Amino acid sequence: MKILIEGEKYNIEELKDIFDDPKFYHQEGQEATILSVGYYHSYEKEELIYMLPKVFMADSETTVFGLSKNELYNLDTSETFKHKSEYNWIRQISVYFYNSLLQFKRRNKHSAIVQSSLSATLNTNLKDKEYSYLDLLLSFVNFYKKNKNQILFKHIEYKSQQVKNPNWEKTIRKSVPLLTQDKQPIYNIYRNKKKILNNEEELLIYFFSILNHFNKEHNLFLTIDKSYTLIKGRKFELLQKNGLSKLRKIKYRYFNDTLRKMYHLCEIYFSQTDTSSIKKKKEEFISVNNYNLVFEDMIDKLFSDPIIEKKTEDGTTLKHLKYNDDGKIIDHIFDYQSLLDTSDIFYIGDSKYYKSDNTAGKVSKYKQFTYAKNVIQYNIDLLNETGNYYTENLRYRDKITEGYNITPNFFIYGYINNYKNFETSELDEKRDIVKSFHFADRLFDRDTLFVHQYKINFLYVLKAYSQFGNMTIGKFRRETKDKFRNNFIEFFSNKKSEFEFYEYKKQDFENFVEKNFRKINGKTFITKDEKLILAKHKEDESLNEILTEFKEYELQ
């Protein structure tokens, strides 16, 4: 197994040696840059290759594992890592990473991204119902771990039953038996004059020989009981070439469900390696050229609610704003309680795919503000055309004050702090708030927007994407929505936003607004529960005269 990192440079000769096809890298003199993220396996070279996303780089020199990219590439040859079971983390990451690519493939079967204007994003020669080499490896290991005690017991019991004319005196004296639950001894080593060939064990021999091959090739640290006969070395290479025909000769011997599943696994393996099979592949791969699209889809599955197909008169839907024809997801959007009252508002996010130590650039904030303004306009179009918003509880514009509700925005980055942590999101707010406005003192203006920035554990997202069910994702969404809303409220309540909030004491809203409209334009909003809220910027002196008609208001 070799591990490379997207965007990093490697020696061109080394890459030519492990890849049969140069489509995964771009040559630049004696070096080449990895272009793809994905999984690759060569049957001829029996080499597993992972091209991990650039988020696995902690900085320009070191990966998040504390190793350089070259040390990670040569992980299998390093004596430090090769023989220590505590470094099984790399296999766990590999499994989740591979499963995330399959999940993306399943979720985007008919998406335009396959024929993207950016490039052919998703590349694979694996068919939908086809086993890959890695699928087989994992299936063999999982099957063995789940059934090893039952298989071993049956194996030893069967061998004991097949013994003819044993010399029990020598057997008891020289062998240590296994004890059943009833304290009955079963001998797996026995003494007799004539050894009996157990033809019924051919399937076990094939299965454990394949498992042993996987174990040696990929340092899986499996312990295989020594009582099994194993085919190794050149004999195993020969078995790989003609194993399918040998296996099919014993097909009808097995009726036990466990043995039939074992037979099926062996059959799939030999169908991949048997040289007589016309379906044999030289290589298999699944790779993505623009991994930011996969990351966006992973975040979107975690955060976004299902979209209602509600059209404006020109046919525009929220889905049109969310998904571009080139496959880019411009935002992660969900409706949730607004910051001012119990009405709802859209929370609009944008995922940023960088290395673990990077943050969003200047261009990103302008894109985010464009996304937010498009969503606001979509809802205003619905209001103007139908008298309603996207849902009944959404409230964007107050018709009396002509003020706009605050639209919460956020960036979210993937990062890796602990490469062994797949269980916690480590969702954390970065303290630099990005803002945009036409008028600094008008909070309830459609052009006044604030963007909070968050980072999230990439490994948690990776696992959640392919492993989490609807209940787990639902729980995460509820907790995250609360967190985002509370952080926005804290931002305004602690005056970090430079605004103070006041509530009008009386109920004659229309008269007050008409009389003071020029002063309060973009600075007031009437909530769902009929409260007129004034947001005063700390440098705005024009409102001092009317503040006597207001009392302090606290967001909650």
N, C-alpha and C positions, 0 to 999 in steps of 0.2 A: 504494500500500500504506500502511495506517495500522496502528499498533500501540498497543493499549490494555492496561492492567493491571487485573486482577481486584481489586475492592474499592476502586479509586480513583475520585475524583469528576472529572467533565468537564462542560463547558458543554452544557446540554440541547439547544440549537439545533444544535450541531455533531453531536451523536449522532443527532438526528432527520434530519439531512442525509445521513448515511452508512448508517443502518439503515432498512429498510422496515418493520421490526417492532420494537415497544418491549420485546419479551420479554427482551432481553439486558441491560436496565438498569432501575434504579428511580429515578424522578424525585423530587427533593427541592428544590422551588422552581425556581431557575434552573440548578441543577446536577443531575446524575444519577450514581448509583454503578453501575459495571459489576458485574453479578451473575454472568455466565457466563465460562467459559474455553473458547476454541474458535476456529473458523475460519468466516468469513462472506464470501460473494461476491455482489455485485449485478451481474447482467448488464446492466441498464439503465445503471447508473452506472459500470460497469467498474472497480469498486473492490474490492481485496482487504483484508480486515480480519482482524487477529489480536488475540484477547483472551488475553494471556499470564497465567500463574499469578502470584499475589502474591509468590512466591519471587523474582521478578525485581526486586522493590523492595529496594534495599540498606538504605534507611532511610525515614523518613517523607517525605522530599523527593526523593531521588535513586534512579534505577534502577541496576541492576548494571552498566549500560553507561556510567555516568558522566554520563548525561543526565537531565534532569528528565522527568517523565511527559509534559509538554506538548511538549518537544523531541522525544521519541520518537514522539508522536502525529503531529507535523509533519515526520517524518524525510524524506519524499520531497520536500518543498519547501525543505529546508535545502541550500544550495549546498555547505556543508562536507561533507555526507554523500552528496549525490545523485550526484556525479561522481567519486567515488573508489572504485576497485575493492577497496581494503583493507577496506571496510565490507561486503563480501559475507557477513560473519559472520551478519548478521541473516537472510539467506536460508537459511543452513545451520540456524540455530535454528528457523526457520519450518518447514523440511522435517521435521526430527526431531519437532518438536512436533505437526505435523499427522499424521505417521505414528503417533505415540503414541496419538492419539485414535482412529485407525482400528484400531489393535491392541487398544485397550480395547473397542471396539465388537465386534470379532471374538471376544475372549475372554469377553464377557459377553452373548452373544446371548440366552440363556435365563435370565439372572439376575433375581432379584426386584428388583434396584435400578432397573429401568426403571419399575416401579410402586412406587417407594419411598415409605414413609411420610414421608420427609423432603421429597421433591418428585420430580417427573419428572426423574431425574438426567441421562439421556442423550437429547439431542434432535438429530434430523437429518432432513433430507428427501432424503438420499443413499441410494439402494438399494445392496444388497450388491455387485452387479456393474456399478455405474454409475460412469462417470468424472466427477470433479469438475473445475471450472475449473483448480484447482491441479494435479490429476493430469495434465491435458493440458499445462499449461505445463511441468511437469517432464519429461513424456514427450517433448515437442518438443525441449527443451534437451538431454536425455540422448541422444536419437536423433541429433541434429545433432553433438554432440561425439564420438560413437562412429563416425559414418559420414561426417563432413564431407570427409575427404581422398578417400575413394572416390567420393563424389558429385561433388566438384569435378573430379576426374580424368575421370570419365565425361562430365561436362558439357562440359568443354573438348575432349575427344577427339571427342565427337559433333559439336560445332560445327565443328571442323576438317574433319571428314568431309563436312559439308554444304555446304562452300564450293564454289561453281561459278564457274569462270573467274576465279580470283583474279589480281590483279596482284601477282605474287610479288616483283617488284622493289621496289614501294612497301611491301609487307607486311614484307619482310625489313629494309628500310631504316628503317621507322618503328615497328616492333613488337619487343618483347622476348619471346622464346618461353620456355615451360617445358620443361625437359629431363626425359625419362623415365629410368628406371634404365639403359637401354641408350644413353643420351646422344643420343636422338633428339629433335629439337625439335618442340614442339606449339605452334601459334599460337592464341591466343584472341582476338586482334584482327587482322583481315585487311582488305585493300583489294580491292574489286571494284566493278563498275558497278551490279550488281543485288543488293540485299539479299534473302536468302531467309528467309521466316518459318519458324521451327522449331516446328511444331505439337506435336512430341513433348515440348516443354519446358513445357507447360501445368502439369503436376503440380509440377515444380520451382518454377515461378512461384508457385503457390498455397502450397506448403509454406514457401518462404522469405519470402513476404509475411506469412504468419501468424507465423512466427518473428520477423520484423522488428517486427511489432506487439507481440508479447510483450516483445521487447528494449527497445523505446521506452517501453512502459507501465510496466515494472517494473525499469528500469535494470539489466539483466542483464549488461551489459558484454561482449556477444558481438560478435565481428567477422565480419560476413557479406561474403563476397567480392563485389566490385563488378561482376563479370561476370554476376551473376544479375540478371534483370529483376525489379523489385519493384513491387507494386501498393500505393499509399499513399493517405493522405488520404481524400477523399470516395469515390474509386473503391474503396478497401478496404472502407469502410462498406457500399457497394452489394454488394460481393462477399460480405460477411458475411450479407447478406439472401438472396442467391440462389445462394450458392456450392455448395450441395448438388446442385442440378439441373445446374450446370455441370460439377461433378466427376463425376457419374454418366454423363455423355456420353462421358467418356474412360476409363471403368472398365476396359475390356477391352484397353487398349493395353499394359498393363504385366504382364510375366511374371517379371521379376527380383524376388527376395525383398525386397531393400532397397527397391525402388520400391513394392512392394505394401504393405509396412509403412508407408511414407510416405503412401500413398493412404489407408490405414486411419486414420491419425492425422488427416489432413485431413477425412475423412468424419465422424469423431467431433466435431471442432471445429465444422464447418459445421452439423451436426445440432443443436448447442447454440445457434447464432446465427441460423440460417435462420428468418425470420419466417413462412415457409409451414409450418414444422413444428409440429404440434399438441402435441408433447412439450416445447416450449421452456419453460424455467423463467425466472422473473423473478429468483429468488435461490436460493442453496444454502448450507447451513450444517451444521456438526456442532459441538455445544456441550455442555458439562457444567456443571450448576448446583452440584454438590458435588465440586469437583476433588480434595478429600481422598481420595475413593474411588478416583480414578485413581492418585493418588500411592501409596496403599496397595497397589494392584494391581501397580504398577511395582516397589515394594520387595519385594512378595511373590514375584514372578517371579524376582527376583534371589536371594532368601535362602531361601525355604521349600522343603522337600522334599515329594514327593508324599505324600498322606495315605492311610493304610490304613483301610479301613472296618471297624474292629473295634468291636463294640457291647457296651455294658453290658446288664444285664438289662432296664433300662427303655428300651433303644433308643438311648441317647446314644452318639454317636461323636465323635471329635476334630474332625471337620468341623462338627458342630453347634456346638461351642465356638468354632470359628474364624470361621465366617461367620454373621452375623446376618441376619434376614429383610429388614432394611432395606438390606442390601448392605455394611454396614461390616465390614471385616476386623479383628477385635479383636486379632489377633496375627500375627506372622511366626514360625513355629515349625519347628525342626529338631532331630533327635536327634543328639548328638555325644558324644565322650568326656567323662566327668565330670571334675571337678577333683581327685578323690581317687584314682581308679584307672582301669582300662581298661574299666569298665562305661560305659554311655551314660546320658545324662540329657537332658531337653528344654531347649533354649535358647529362651526366649520373648521376643519383641520386639514393640514397638509403634512404628509410624511416626508422626511428628508433622509435620503440614503447616502451616508458618508462613512468615512473611517471613524473609528470609535472616538477619536480626539477632535473631530471637526464640528463646526456649527454652521448655521445657515448664512449665506452671503447676502449682499445687498439686493440682488435681483429677486431673491426668494420672497422678500416681503412685498414687493410690488405685485408679484404673481398672486400672492395670498389675498391682497386687498382687492384685486380684480375678481377672484373667485367669490369673495364675500359680497361684493357689489352686484355681481350677476345673480346670486341667490336672492338678495334683497329685491332687485328689480323684477325677478320672476314672481315673487310673492306680491309685489305691488301691481304687476300686470294682472294677476289673478283677481286681486281685490277690485281693480278698476273695471274688469270685464264681467266678473260674476258676483261681486259684492262679498266674496269670501277669500280667505287665504288657503294655503295648502291643507291645513286642518282647522277645525272650528276653534281650537284653543290657541292657535298661533296669533300673535299680535305684533305687527311691525310698525304701523303708522297710526298715530292718534289724529283723528280728523279735526278735533277742536284746536289743539296747539300746533298741529302739523309737525310734531316731533316724531322721531324714529326711536324705537326701542333699541337698547344696546345689543349688538350682535357679537357674542363671544367667539374669538378665533384662537387657534393654537397651531404651533408647529410641534412635530414629534419626531425624535431621532432614535435610531437603534444604537445601542452601545453594549459592550461586554465588560463588566467589572470583575466577575468571577466566572471562569469558564466551566465550572462544575455546577453552576446554579441554573436549573431549568424550572424551578418551582415557584419563584416569586418574580413579580413584574418589575420591582425596583423602579416603579414609575415615580419620577422626581421632577419637580419644577425647577427650571433654570431661572434665575432672578432677573435677567434682562428682558424687559417688556418692549416690544416693538409697537410703535403707534404711527397713525397717519390721520391727517385732518386738513380741512380747508380753513377752518376757524378754530383756533386752539381753545376758545372758551365755549364752544357749542358741543356738548357731549351728545345731545339727542339729535344730532345731524347725521344723515345717512353716510356722509364721508368721514365721520370720526370713527376710527376703528383701532382696537387694541389687540395685539397678538401675544399670547403667552407661549412660552417655549418649555417643552417637556422632553425628557429622555426616558427610554424604556429598555429593559433588559432584552436584547435581541434573542437570546436563547429561550427565554420564556415565550416570546412571540413565535419562535420557530416550533416549539413543542405544541403550543396552543393551536397553531394553524392546522396541524394534521391529527392531533390527539384529542382536543377538547370537544365535548358535546355541547349542545345548545344550553343546557342548564348551567354549566361552568362558565361559558361565554356570557350568558345572561347575568350571572352574579358579578363577573368582572365589569360588565358595562354599567350596571347599577352603581357599583362602588366608584368607578371612574367618573361617571357623570356627576355624582355628588362632589367628588374631589375637584373637578374642573370648576363647577359652579362656586364652591366654597372658596377656592383660590381667587377667582375673579372678585367675589364679594370682599374678601380680605384686602385685595389690591385697592379697591375703592374705599373701603371703610378706614384703612390706615392712612388715607390721604396720599398714598404713593402716586395716585393718578392726578393729584393736584385739584381734585374736585371735592366739594362739600355738598351734602344733600339736605334739602329742606322740603317740608310738606305744607301746602297752603292750608290755612286754618278754616276757611269758609267753603261754601259749596257753590257760590256763584261763578263757576269756572268761565263761562262764556263771556260774561261782562268783563271779568278780570283780564282774560286773554285778549279780547278785542281792544281794551284800553291800553294794554302794555305790550302788544304783539311785537313791535319793533325791538323792544328791550329783551324780550324773553324768547325770541325766535331761535329754535335749535337748543334751547336751554331748559325746556319743560316737556313733560310727558304725563298724560293721564293714564293711570294703571287700570287694570281690569276691575279692581275693587273701588273705583271712583276716587282715587287720590291724585291730586295734582302735585307732581314731584318737580322740584327745581334743582338743577345741578349747577352750582356756582364755582367757577374757576377761581383759584386763589388770587389771581391778578385782575379779576374783573370787578371794577369799582362801580360799574353802571347799575348794578342790582341793589346797592346799599339802601336806596330809598324805599324799595318795596319789601325788604327782608323783614320789616316789622309785621308784615301780614303772614309770615311763615314761621314754622317751628322746625327744629332739627328733626331729621328723618334718618333712620338707621336701616340699611339693607340687611335682609336676613333670609 
